Structure formats: structure tokens, C-alpha cells
Amino acid sequence: MGENMPEKLTVRDNAKVMKEESIICRILRLLAEEHLISLEEELRGKAVFQKEAEE
């Protein structure tokens, strides 16, 4: 019967999980920012290319 019962988490376990989630969130935020920066640079490049083509 005890096999299917969820493991009780201690305060220390909860703190560790929260810290890991915080680190994962920071990594995801940095990756998203990096992606947005590269998209912005790509759009700027296209705008410059288009402007040069129009001239």
C-alpha cells in the first residue's frame, strides 16, 4: 500500500525544488531574451536590405 503514496516532502526538499525551478525560469528567460534579440537583429537586417533595394 505504501508504494503508491506520494513521498512527503520536507521544508528543505521544497526549498531545493523552488531553487531549481527559479534557476530553470532564469535560464528560460535568458533564452527568450536572446531569441528576441536575434529576431530583432534579423528584422533590422531585412529593413536595411529592403531600404537599400528601394534606393
N, C-alpha and C positions, 0 to 999 in steps of 0.2 A: 504494500500500500504506500509506503513512504517513497517509493521510486518516482511516482507521478507528481508528488507535491513539489511546488516550486521552492527553490532554495531561499532561505531567509537571508536578506542582505543586511549587513551591519552598516552603521553610520560611515565607517571607514570605506566599506565597499561602495556605498552610494557616492561618497566624495570622489573616489577614484573614477567611477563611471562618469560623474559630472565633469571631472577634469579632462577625461578622454574625449567626451562629447564637445567640450569647449575647444580643445585642440583641433578636432575634426572640423568644427564650424569655422575656426580661423583659417584653416587650410582651404576650405571650400570658398570662403570669402576672398582670399588672395587669388585663387584660381579664377574666380569670376571676374575680379578686377583686372587681372592680366588678360583675360579673354576680351573684356570690353575695350581695353586699351588697344589691343591688336585689331579689333574691329574698327575702332575709331581711326587708327593709322591707315587701315586699308581704305576706308571711306575717303579720308583726306587725299590719299594717293589717287583714287579714282577721280575725285573732284579736280585735282591738279591736271591729271591726264585729259579729262574732258575739257577743261578750260583751255589747255594748250591745243587741243584738237579744233576747238571753235575759232581760235585766232588765226 
